Amino acid sequence: MKAKDKPAKESQSVSVNIPTFNKNNYIILLAGLALIAIGYLLMIGGGSDDPNLFNPEIFNFQRITLAPISCLLGFVAIIFAIMWRPKKIGEKTGD
């Protein structure tokens, strides 16, 4: 076999499969899901057993303020968990 007949070796870059998420990302993601679940659980209740009676408990601090803030923080945590990428070993900061 002559040297001309051999196919030329192409320079191939070796790609290393680095996971997109690491342990910290999953912890933040689960914390965000827990905050959302807690927010929805805080919204439960406040209704009246008798549909002809009005129960002002539906407008208390827990359901109007605390629960939506908890849900919002949960969504922010999930977005952060998806977007955050830890620094690689040896990666320099922008200083």
Secondary structure by P-SEA (a helix, b strand, c coil): ccccccccccbbbbbbbcccccaaaaaaaaaaaaaaaaaaaaaccccccccccccccccccccccaaaaaaaaaaaaaaaaaacccccccccccc
